[in-house]
């Protein structure tokens, strides 16, 4: 399978429900599931390279056997992004909604094929969702009453309980601007102008990361392109203050300290969101994360280069 399958899960909300899309790679019957969750303004196709690498490596380890072997890699489009629904109330674009949606996703995956090993890879916001979920001493039970799988391993990609305020300010300067672009290359160039902290990429790598970020503005054949997400998702983000961000740190540290699963912490050495001090503290408390840093990379590693893919694959599959 060279392309993932597109699937949906219905997620309850205060009034009604919404659909969250997710991309599935690998063996749909595998009992080993890896959930990969993207950053704030990104979408699930960010993980194409990593997902294929995990699928191929797991298949080799299983001897190419068909059935419950191999791996199932699940890459959701967090609500408001990609192929997922947009929320009527923009204040829903916050961690509680995202975490509840991920539980609905896990419960659906569990119903489709029982999960015996569950791993989580979270980049930036995806890592915060992971901390919010797996740091809870006790998760609410699924509506079905069935047992929910525990977390086996956790990968946090350039994020931790402390979010460096200048980086939040930087991200807020462009978040919510959907843009209008004449073509894919024009859009890719515009995105690179605000994303060069991702580190060195070939032109082909950046185009591959950029294409899934775009949608036509209209149905016209020559329609300009826009970014994939709901611009309103920036509303709650831009209401954050330095004081409120500092208050949230205590809660995030408390959640992090409750995580039991072995944890890999990945950091771009030039990151302005995850400081060296926070990364070091994360290796000494809670799950005592194993820290891997990447030279020449800021926030956040895109998990498309060989060394970054190898770090995740080795941690999850060796």
C-alpha positions in Angstrom: 0.0 0.0 0.0 1.6 3.2 -1.2 -1.2 5.4 0.0 -3.0 5.3 3.3 -6.8 4.7 3.6 -8.9 7.6 4.8 -11.3 6.8 7.6 -13.6 8.8 10.0 -14.6 8.6 13.6 -17.7 10.3 15.1 -16.8 12.3 18.2 -19.4 13.6 20.6 -19.6 17.2 21.7 -21.8 19.3 23.9 -24.4 19.7 21.1 -24.4 16.9 18.5 -21.1 15.5 17.2 -18.4 16.1 14.6 -16.3 13.8 12.5 -12.5 13.4 12.8 -10.7 12.0 9.8 -7.7 9.7 10.2 -5.2 8.1 7.8 -4.4 4.4 8.3 -1.2 2.7 7.1 -0.2 -0.9 7.5 -2.1 -4.0 8.5 -5.7 -3.0 9.6 -5.9 -6.2 11.7 -2.6 -5.6 13.5 -2.8 -5.5 17.3 0.1 -3.1 17.5 -1.2 0.4 16.9 0.9 3.6 16.7 -1.1 6.9 16.8 0.8 9.8 15.3 -0.6 13.3 16.1 0.5 16.4 14.3 1.3 20.0 15.3 -1.0 23.0 15.7 -1.5 24.0 12.1 -0.5 20.7 10.4 -2.4 17.6 9.4 -2.0 13.8 9.5 -0.2 13.4 6.2 2.8 14.9 7.9 3.6 11.4 9.0 3.7 9.7 5.6 7.4 9.0 5.6 7.5 7.8 9.2 4.3 5.7 8.8 5.7 3.9 5.8 9.0 3.3 7.5 7.3 1.8 10.6 5.0 -0.3 8.4 7.9 -1.7 6.3 10.1 -2.4 9.3 7.4 -4.1 11.3 6.5 -6.2 8.3 10.1 -7.3 7.9 10.2 -8.2 11.6 7.0 -10.2 11.2 8.5 -12.1 8.2 5.9 -10.6 5.9 3.2 -12.6 7.6 -0.4 -11.7 7.0 -2.9 -11.4 9.9 -2.3 -9.9 13.3 1.4 -9.2 12.7 3.0 -6.1 11.4 1.7 -2.7 12.6 -1.2 -0.3 12.2 -0.2 3.4 12.0 -3.0 5.9 12.6 -2.5 9.6 11.7 -5.6 11.7 12.6 -6.4 15.1 11.2 -7.2 16.9 14.5 -10.6 18.5 14.2 -10.5 21.8 12.2 -7.7 20.4 10.1 -7.2 18.3 7.0 -10.3 16.3 6.1 -11.9 16.6 9.5 -15.0 18.8 10.3 -14.7 22.4 11.4 -16.3 23.3 14.8 -19.1 25.7 15.1 -17.7 27.1 18.3 -14.1 28.1 17.9 -13.5 27.9 21.6 -13.7 24.1 21.2 -10.3 24.2 19.5 -8.4 23.4 22.8 -6.8 20.4 24.5 -10.0 19.0 26.2 -11.8 18.6 22.8 -8.7 17.1 21.2 -8.1 14.6 24.0 -11.7 13.5 24.0 -11.6 13.0 20.2 -8.5 10.8 20.5 -10.3 8.6 23.1 -13.2 8.2 20.7 -10.6 7.2 18.0 -8.9 4.7 20.2 -12.2 3.1 21.2 -13.2 2.8 17.5 -9.8 1.2 16.7 -10.1 -1.2 19.6 -13.6 -2.2 18.4 -12.3 -2.9 14.9 -9.4 -5.1 16.1 -8.3 -5.6 19.7 -5.1 -3.6 20.6 -2.4 -5.2 22.6 0.3 -2.6 22.1 -0.5 1.1 21.8 2.2 3.7 21.1 1.8 7.5 20.7 4.0 9.9 18.6 3.1 13.5 19.2 4.7 16.5 17.5 4.2 19.8 19.4 0.5 20.1 19.9 0.2 16.3 19.3 2.6 15.8 22.2 0.6 18.0 24.5 -2.5 16.0 23.6 -0.5 12.9 24.6 0.5 14.4 27.9 -3.1 15.4 28.6 -4.3 11.9 27.9 -1.7 9.6 29.3 -0.8 11.7 32.3 -4.3 11.2 33.7 -4.3 8.8 36.6 -7.6 7.3 35.4 -9.2 7.9 32.0 -13.0 7.9 31.7 -14.2 4.5 30.6 -15.5 4.0 27.1 -19.2 4.0 26.5 -19.1 0.3 25.4 -17.7 -0.7 28.8 -14.8 -2.5 27.0 -11.3 -2.3 28.4 -9.2 0.4 26.9 -5.5 -0.4 26.1 -2.8 1.2 28.2 0.0 3.2 26.6 3.1 1.2 25.8 5.5 3.8 24.6 5.4 7.6 24.1 7.3 9.9 21.7 7.2 13.6 22.4 8.5 15.6 19.5 9.9 19.0 20.6 7.4 19.7 23.3 7.1 19.5 27.0 5.2 21.0 30.0 6.9 24.4 29.6 6.1 26.3 26.4 8.6 29.1 25.9 6.5 32.3 25.6 8.4 34.0 22.7 7.8 30.9 20.6 4.0 31.2 21.3 4.1 34.8 20.2 6.0 33.8 17.0 3.4 31.2 16.1 0.6 33.6 16.8 1.8 36.0 14.2 0.8 33.6 11.3 -1.7 31.2 12.8 -5.2 31.5 11.3 -4.0 33.1 8.0 -5.3 30.7 5.4 -3.9 32.6 2.5 -4.5 32.5 -1.3 -1.9 31.0 -3.5 -1.6 30.7 -7.2 -0.1 27.2 -7.1 1.6 24.5 -5.0 5.1 25.9 -5.4 4.0 29.5 -4.4 2.3 28.1 -1.3 5.3 25.9 -0.5 7.6 28.9 -0.7 5.3 30.9 1.5 5.1 28.1 4.1 8.9 27.7 4.1 9.3 31.4 4.9 7.6 30.8 8.3 8.8 27.2 8.7 12.5 27.3 8.1 13.1 26.4 11.7 12.0 22.8 10.7 15.6 22.5 9.5 17.2 21.5 6.2 14.9 19.8 3.7 15.3 19.0 0.0 13.0 20.6 -2.4 11.2 17.3 -2.9 10.8 16.7 0.8 9.3 20.2 1.3 6.9 19.8 -1.6 5.7 16.5 -0.3 5.0 18.1 3.1 3.3 21.1 1.5 0.8 19.4 -0.9 -1.5 18.0 1.8 -1.6 21.4 3.5 -3.5 22.9 0.6 -7.2 23.0 -0.6 -8.8 24.8 -3.5 -10.7 27.9 -2.6 -13.5 27.0 -5.1 -14.5 24.3 -7.5 -13.2 26.2 -10.5 -10.5 24.3 -12.4 -8.1 27.3 -12.0 -9.1 28.0 -8.3 -6.4 29.5 -6.1 -5.3 27.4 -3.1 -5.7 28.0 0.6 -4.3 26.3 3.7 -6.4 23.3 4.9 -7.4 24.5 8.3 -10.2 26.4 9.9 -8.9 29.9 10.5 -11.1 30.1 13.6 -8.8 27.6 15.4 -6.6 30.6 16.1 -9.2 32.3 18.3 -8.5 30.5 21.6 -4.8 30.4 20.9 -4.6 34.1 20.5 -6.5 34.6 23.8 -3.7 33.0 25.7 -1.5 35.3 27.8 2.0 34.8 29.2 0.3 34.6 32.7 -2.2 32.0 31.6 0.5 30.0 29.9 2.6 30.0 33.1 -0.5 28.8 35.1 -0.9 25.9 32.6 2.6 24.7 33.2 1.9 23.4 36.7 -1.0 21.3 35.4 1.1 20.0 32.5 4.0 19.1 34.8 1.6 17.2 37.1 0.3 15.3 34.1 3.8 14.6 32.8 4.8 13.3 36.2 2.0 10.7 36.1 3.1 9.2 32.8 4.3 5.6 33.3 5.2 4.6 29.8 8.9 4.7 28.5 9.2 8.0 26.8 11.5 9.3 24.0 11.9 13.1 23.9 13.1 14.5 20.6 14.4 18.1 20.4 15.7 20.3 17.7 18.8 21.8 19.2 17.7 25.2 17.9 14.1 24.9 19.2 12.6 28.1 20.6 9.6 26.2 22.1 11.3 23.4 24.1 14.3 24.9 26.0 17.4 22.8 27.0 16.4 23.4 30.6 12.9 22.0 30.2 14.2 19.0 28.2 16.8 18.3 30.9 14.1 18.4 33.6 12.0 16.0 31.6 14.8 13.4 31.7 14.9 13.6 35.5 11.2 13.5 36.5 8.1 11.7 35.5 8.9 8.9 33.0 12.5 10.2 32.9 12.5 10.6 29.1 15.4 9.6 26.9 16.5 12.7 25.1 17.6 12.8 21.5 18.6 16.1 19.9 19.1 17.0 16.2 21.7 19.6 15.1 20.6 22.4 12.8 16.9 21.9 13.6 14.5 24.1 15.5 10.8 23.7 16.2 10.0 21.1 15.2 11.7 18.1 13.6 9.4 16.9 10.7 10.3 13.2 11.0 11.2 12.8 7.3 15.0 12.7 7.5 16.7 9.3 8.0 18.1 10.1 11.4 14.8 11.3 12.8 12.9 8.4 11.4 15.5 5.9 12.7 15.2 7.4 16.2 11.5 6.9 16.4 11.5 3.5 14.7 14.3 2.2 16.9 12.5 3.3 20.0 9.1 1.7 19.0 10.2 -1.4 17.2 13.6 -2.5 18.6 
